[in-house]
Amino acid sequence: MNDWPDRRTGDRSERYGRGSASPQPESARAMPHIQRRPAPPQRPTVPPQSQGYDDRYQGGQPGYGNSPEPGYDSGYNTGQVYGGGGGRGGGRGGGGGDAGYVQGRPPVDWRRRIKLGALTLVVVLLVVSVSTYFWADGKLKREVDLAKVIERPEAGDGTNYLIVGSDSREGMSAEDKKRLRTGSAEGKRTDSMMILHDGSNGPTLVSLPRDSQVEIPSFKGSESGKMFQGTGRQVKLNAAYAEDGPELLVRTVEFNTGLRIDHYVEIGFGGFAQIVDAIGGVEMDIPKAFKDKKSGADFQAGKQTLNGEQSLAFVRTRYAFAGSDLDRTKNQQKFLAALASQTATPSTILNPFKLYPTMGAGLDTLIVDKDMSLWSLANMFFAMKGVTGGDGTSMNMPISGSSGGNLVWDKAKVKQLVQQLKNDEKVTVKGN
C-alpha cells in the first residue's frame, strides 16, 4: 500500500502539506524519513558566470542563498583565485575588474640586477687580475743579485734601470739562428746598454755605447765570491759583462758614472724577436734607406711595419752608418720607444689573445735582479713609452773623442748629467 498521498484524487483535503479539513494533525500519515547520500567529491571548477553563478556563496554560511545541509561537501574551494587579470565577468586572462582577483608576477627589480651584475664583473676582474699577476710573477727570471755589487754610490731621487740587450742565443734553434743571422757564438755578450731614469721631471734614456772606454774596478766574483783588486785596466764596456756577467757590468757602470743602478733588465736576441711578433710588429718611420749584410738589414725609406726578424736587424745594424755604434744606439732608442708605445695600448692590454702571448714572450726571456717586482717592471715599461713624448729625453753618453778605437766619455758633461739625474732635475746636458 502506498503511504504517499495520492495526487490523482484531486482532493485538496487529503493532500499532505496543503492543510487539512480535520482539526487534528495527520500523525498516521507522517512522511517516512529519506536519507540523502553524500555527494561524491568533485574537482573545483570555475563556475561559469554566464549561468547566473552567485559569487557571494561562501560554502554554506548563512545568509548567502540556499545553504546545504550539514555535512554536505560541494567540493568548491572558496579561497581559490581565478583568472589572470579579470574580476567579475572577466574570465581567465580577462582585463579590468577588481584588482583583488589578480595574482600577477612581481615587477623586475632592475636596480638589484644591475648591482649584482656589476658586483659579479668586479669579482671576475679581480680574480683574473690576481691570477695574471701570480702567473706573470712566476715567469720572471730573477737571476741577478745586486747585493754582490760592492762599494756602491749613494742612491738619489727617482729610479735607475740598466737595460741590457745581449746576444744570447739561448733557446734558439739552428733554424732560428740562421733566420735571424745571429751566428752560433758560445756564451753571451752585451749588444746594447742603456740607463733609463724614471723621475718626476720625465724619463731620461741614456745609451752607453758598447765601445765606451771604461776602467774595471775592484769587484767580488759573482760565482766564486773572490775579491779582484782593480788595477786601472781600461777596456771596452762590453768586456765587463763578458768577464763576470751582470754584477760586474753594474759595478763598472756605477764606478765610472757615480750613478747608483736600482734595477737590472736583460733580454736576448730570441726574446726580442718574439715580443715584436707577439704584438703584430712595430711601425717605424725610417728616414733613409740602408742595407747591411752582416745584420741582414734591407730597409727602404718611409713608414713600415717591422716583424721580429726585421726589428732585430734594425737595432743591430752599425756598419751601414757613418757614426757606427753611436748611430746604432740612436736607432735602438727610437725602436724601443716605439715598441713600448705600441705595446702599452688598450688594443693590447685589453685583448687577452694579444696580451698573454706578448707577456709570455717577454717574461720567458727577461732576466732581472732579485728585487725586481712586476710593478717596477711595468713602471720601467711605461717610462720607456714616455721617452719620446712630453718631457721625455733620449741621448747618448757625452763623448769627447776616441782612443785606440774606444769612445772616451766627456768627464765634465758626464758628471753634470749624473748630478741632474741624482737630484731628479730636468736634464740639460746634450749627448752625442
C-alpha positions in Angstrom: 0.0 0.0 0.0 1.3 3.4 -0.9 1.6 5.7 2.1 2.3 8.7 -0.1 -0.7 10.9 -0.7 -2.4 10.1 -3.8 -2.3 13.2 -6.0 -4.5 11.8 -8.6 -7.7 12.0 -6.5 -7.8 15.8 -6.8 -9.0 16.0 -3.2 -7.3 19.0 -1.7 -8.3 18.0 1.8 -6.3 14.8 1.5 -3.1 16.4 0.2 -0.2 16.5 2.6 1.2 19.8 3.3 -1.7 21.7 1.9 -3.7 22.0 5.0 -6.4 19.6 6.3 -10.1 19.7 6.9 -9.6 17.9 10.2 -8.6 20.0 13.2 -6.2 17.2 14.3 -2.8 16.6 12.9 -2.4 13.7 10.5 0.0 11.7 12.6 -0.8 8.5 10.9 0.3 9.9 7.6 3.8 11.2 8.6 6.2 11.1 5.6 8.9 8.4 6.0 12.5 9.6 6.5 14.7 9.5 3.4 18.5 9.7 4.0 20.4 11.7 1.3 23.6 10.1 0.3 26.7 12.4 0.4 27.7 13.7 -3.0 30.9 12.4 -4.4 33.9 14.7 -4.1 34.4 16.9 -7.2 37.3 18.8 -8.5 37.0 22.5 -8.0 35.9 24.2 -11.2 35.3 27.8 -12.1 31.6 28.3 -12.1 30.6 29.8 -15.4 29.5 33.4 -14.9 27.0 33.1 -17.7 24.9 30.6 -15.8 24.0 33.1 -13.0 26.5 31.9 -10.5 26.3 33.8 -7.3 29.8 34.7 -6.3 28.5 35.6 -2.8 28.2 31.9 -1.9 30.6 31.1 0.9 30.3 27.4 1.3 27.2 27.1 3.4 27.4 30.2 5.5 24.0 31.5 6.5 22.7 34.5 4.7 24.0 33.6 1.3 21.3 31.9 -0.6 20.3 28.3 -0.1 22.8 26.7 2.3 23.5 23.0 2.0 22.7 20.7 4.8 25.3 20.0 7.5 28.0 17.5 6.3 27.4 18.4 2.6 30.7 18.9 0.7 30.3 20.7 -2.6 34.0 20.4 -3.4 34.3 24.0 -4.2 37.3 25.8 -2.8 36.1 29.3 -1.8 39.7 30.5 -1.3 40.7 29.8 -4.9 41.7 32.8 -7.0 40.6 32.5 -10.6 41.7 34.4 -13.7 44.9 36.2 -14.6 43.7 39.8 -14.6 39.9 39.9 -14.5 37.2 40.5 -12.0 33.6 39.7 -12.4 32.8 38.8 -15.9 36.5 38.9 -16.8 37.1 35.1 -17.1 40.6 33.8 -17.5 43.0 36.3 -18.9 40.3 38.9 -18.8 41.2 42.5 -18.3 39.8 45.1 -15.9 37.7 44.4 -12.9 38.6 44.1 -9.2 42.4 44.0 -8.6 41.8 41.6 -5.7 41.1 38.9 -8.2 44.5 39.3 -9.9 47.6 37.3 -8.9 50.3 38.8 -11.3 54.1 38.4 -11.5 56.0 40.9 -9.4 57.8 43.7 -11.3 61.5 43.2 -12.2 63.9 44.9 -9.9 66.4 46.3 -12.4 68.4 48.2 -9.8 69.1 44.9 -8.0 70.0 43.2 -11.2 72.5 45.9 -12.2 74.1 45.9 -8.8 74.5 42.1 -8.9 75.9 42.3 -12.4 78.4 45.0 -11.5 79.5 43.1 -8.4 80.0 39.9 -10.5 82.0 41.8 -13.0 84.3 43.3 -10.3 84.8 39.9 -8.7 85.7 38.3 -12.1 88.1 41.1 -13.0 89.7 40.8 -9.5 90.2 37.1 -9.9 91.6 37.4 -13.4 94.0 40.2 -12.3 95.3 38.3 -9.3 95.7 35.2 -11.3 97.5 37.0 -14.1 99.8 38.7 -11.5 100.9 35.4 -10.0 101.3 33.8 -13.4 103.5 36.6 -14.7 105.4 36.9 -11.5 106.3 33.3 -11.6 107.8 33.7 -15.1 110.3 36.3 -14.1 113.9 35.1 -14.0 115.4 36.8 -11.0 118.9 35.7 -11.5 121.0 38.9 -10.9 122.0 39.6 -7.3 122.9 43.3 -6.9 123.8 42.6 -3.3 127.0 41.1 -4.6 128.0 44.5 -6.0 130.5 46.3 -3.7 131.3 49.9 -2.9 128.0 51.3 -4.4 127.3 55.0 -4.7 124.5 56.6 -2.7 121.0 56.5 -4.1 119.4 59.6 -5.5 115.9 60.6 -6.3 114.0 58.6 -8.9 114.7 55.1 -10.2 117.5 54.0 -12.4 117.3 50.9 -14.6 120.2 49.4 -16.5 118.6 47.8 -19.6 120.8 45.4 -21.5 120.3 43.7 -24.8 122.5 40.6 -25.0 123.5 38.5 -28.0 122.5 35.3 -26.1 121.2 32.6 -28.4 119.8 30.6 -25.5 116.7 28.6 -26.5 117.2 29.3 -30.3 117.2 26.5 -32.8 119.7 26.3 -35.6 117.0 27.4 -37.9 116.3 30.5 -35.7 120.0 31.4 -35.7 120.2 31.2 -39.4 116.9 33.2 -40.0 117.9 35.9 -37.5 121.5 36.0 -38.6 122.8 35.7 -35.1 125.7 33.3 -35.7 126.5 30.5 -33.3 129.0 32.1 -30.9 129.1 30.4 -27.5 128.2 32.4 -24.3 126.8 35.9 -24.5 127.9 39.5 -24.7 126.2 42.8 -24.5 125.0 44.2 -27.7 123.4 47.3 -26.2 123.3 49.0 -22.8 121.1 51.9 -21.6 120.3 53.7 -18.4 116.7 54.6 -18.0 116.0 57.2 -15.3 112.4 57.4 -14.2 111.7 60.6 -12.2 109.3 63.5 -11.6 110.8 65.5 -14.5 110.1 62.9 -17.1 112.0 59.8 -18.1 115.6 60.1 -19.5 117.2 57.4 -21.6 121.0 57.4 -21.9 122.7 55.0 -24.2 126.1 53.6 -23.2 128.0 52.6 -26.4 129.5 49.2 -26.0 132.8 50.5 -27.4 133.0 53.1 -24.5 136.3 53.1 -22.8 136.0 52.4 -19.0 138.0 51.2 -16.1 137.4 47.9 -14.5 137.3 48.5 -10.7 137.9 46.1 -7.9 135.0 43.6 -7.6 133.8 40.4 -6.0 133.3 37.5 -8.2 129.6 36.7 -8.8 130.1 33.0 -8.6 133.3 32.5 -6.6 132.9 35.4 -4.1 136.6 36.0 -4.6 137.8 39.6 -4.4 139.6 41.0 -7.5 141.6 44.2 -7.0 141.3 47.0 -9.5 144.5 47.7 -11.5 143.3 50.7 -13.5 142.7 48.4 -16.5 141.0 50.2 -19.4 138.6 48.1 -21.6 135.5 48.4 -23.7 132.4 48.5 -21.6 131.0 45.2 -23.0 134.2 43.4 -21.8 133.0 43.8 -18.2 129.9 41.8 -18.9 131.9 39.1 -20.8 134.3 38.9 -17.8 131.9 38.3 -14.9 128.4 38.9 -16.1 125.7 41.3 -15.0 127.1 42.0 -11.5 130.4 43.2 -12.8 128.7 45.2 -15.5 126.6 47.1 -12.9 129.7 47.6 -10.7 131.7 49.0 -13.7 128.8 51.4 -14.7 128.4 52.7 -11.2 132.2 53.1 -10.7 132.6 55.1 -14.0 129.5 57.2 -13.7 128.8 57.6 -9.9 125.1 56.8 -10.5 123.5 54.0 -8.5 121.6 51.4 -10.5 118.4 50.3 -8.8 117.3 47.5 -11.2 118.7 45.4 -13.9 116.8 44.1 -17.0 118.3 41.9 -19.8 116.8 40.4 -22.9 118.3 38.2 -25.6 118.0 38.1 -29.3 115.3 35.4 -29.4 113.1 37.0 -26.8 113.3 40.4 -28.5 112.1 39.0 -31.8 109.3 37.0 -30.1 107.9 40.1 -28.4 107.7 42.0 -31.7 105.9 39.2 -33.4 103.5 38.7 -30.5 102.2 42.3 -30.8 101.9 42.0 -34.6 105.0 44.1 -35.5 106.3 47.6 -34.8 105.7 50.5 -37.1 108.7 52.6 -37.8 109.4 55.7 -39.9 112.8 55.2 -41.4 114.2 58.5 -42.8 116.8 57.0 -45.1 117.1 53.6 -46.8 120.0 51.4 -45.6 121.4 47.9 -46.1 123.7 45.7 -44.1 124.8 42.2 -45.0 126.0 41.3 -41.5 122.7 42.0 -39.7 120.5 41.2 -42.7 119.0 44.7 -42.8 117.5 45.9 -46.0 115.1 48.8 -45.5 113.5 51.4 -47.7 112.8 54.9 -46.5 109.3 55.7 -45.1 106.8 54.2 -42.7 106.7 50.4 -42.5 105.8 47.7 -40.0 108.8 45.5 -38.9 108.4 41.9 -37.8 110.6 40.3 -35.3 113.4 39.3 -37.8 113.4 42.8 -39.3 113.4 44.5 -35.9 116.4 42.6 -34.7 118.3 43.5 -37.9 117.3 47.2 -37.4 118.7 47.5 -33.9 121.8 45.5 -34.6 123.0 47.4 -37.7 126.0 49.6 -37.3 128.3 49.1 -40.3 125.8 50.8 -42.6 126.2 54.1 -40.7 128.9 56.7 -40.6 128.6 57.0 -36.9 128.8 53.3 -36.4 127.9 52.4 -32.8 126.6 55.9 -32.0 124.2 55.8 -34.8 123.1 52.3 -33.9 122.3 53.4 -30.3 120.1 56.1 -31.6 118.1 53.6 -33.7 117.9 51.3 -30.6 116.4 54.2 -28.6 114.0 55.0 -31.3 112.9 51.5 -31.7 112.4 50.7 -28.0 110.3 53.8 -27.5 108.1 52.8 -30.5 107.9 49.2 -29.1 106.7 50.4 -25.7 104.3 52.9 -27.2 102.6 50.3 -29.4 102.5 47.6 -26.7 101.1 49.7 -23.9 97.8 50.4 -25.7 94.2 49.4 -24.9 94.2 47.1 -28.1 97.0 45.1 -26.5 96.3 45.4 -22.7 92.5 44.7 -23.0 92.9 41.9 -25.6 93.8 38.6 -23.8 94.6 37.0 -27.1 97.4 39.5 -27.6 98.3 40.4 -24.1 99.1 36.9 -22.8 101.3 35.9 -25.8 103.2 39.3 -25.5 103.7 38.9 -21.8 104.6 35.2 -22.2 107.2 36.0 -24.9 108.8 38.8 -22.9 108.7 37.3 -19.4 110.1 34.0 -20.6 113.2 35.7 -21.9 113.7 38.5 -19.4 116.5 38.3 -16.8 116.1 40.7 -13.9 117.5 41.4 -10.5 116.2 39.6 -7.4 114.5 42.7 -6.1 112.6 43.4 -9.3 108.8 43.3 -8.9 106.2 43.3 -11.7 105.2 46.8 -10.6 108.7 48.1 -11.1 108.9 46.3 -14.4 105.6 47.9 -15.5 106.9 51.4 -14.4 110.0 50.9 -16.4 108.0 49.9 -19.5 105.7 53.0 -19.2 108.7 55.2 -18.6 110.2 53.9 -21.8 107.0 54.7 -23.6 107.2 58.3 -22.4 110.8 58.9 -23.6 109.7 60.2 -27.0 106.7 62.2 -25.7 106.1 65.1 -23.4 109.1 65.7 -21.0 111.0 62.6 -22.1 114.7 62.8 -23.1 116.9 60.4 -25.1 120.6 60.8 -25.7 124.0 59.1 -25.9 126.5 59.4 -23.2 128.5 62.6 -23.9 131.7 61.7 -25.9 134.9 63.8 -26.0 136.8 61.7 -28.5 138.3 58.2 -29.1 141.4 56.3 -28.1 142.5 53.2 -29.9 139.1 52.6 -31.3 137.4 53.2 -28.0 135.0 56.0 -27.3 136.1 58.3 -24.5 133.4 59.9 -22.3 133.4 63.7 -21.7 134.0 63.6 -17.9 132.7 67.1 -17.2 129.5 66.5 -19.0 129.0 63.1 -17.5 129.5 64.5 -14.0 126.9 67.2 -14.7 124.5 64.7 -16.2 124.8 62.3 -13.3 124.2 65.2 -10.8 121.0 66.2 -12.6 119.8 62.6 -12.6 120.6 62.1 -8.9 118.7 65.2 -8.0 115.9 64.3 -10.4 116.3 67.6 -12.2 115.4 68.4 -15.8 118.3 67.2 -17.9 120.0 69.9 -19.9 123.2 68.1 -20.9 123.4 67.2 -24.5 124.9 63.9 -25.7 126.3 62.8 -29.0 
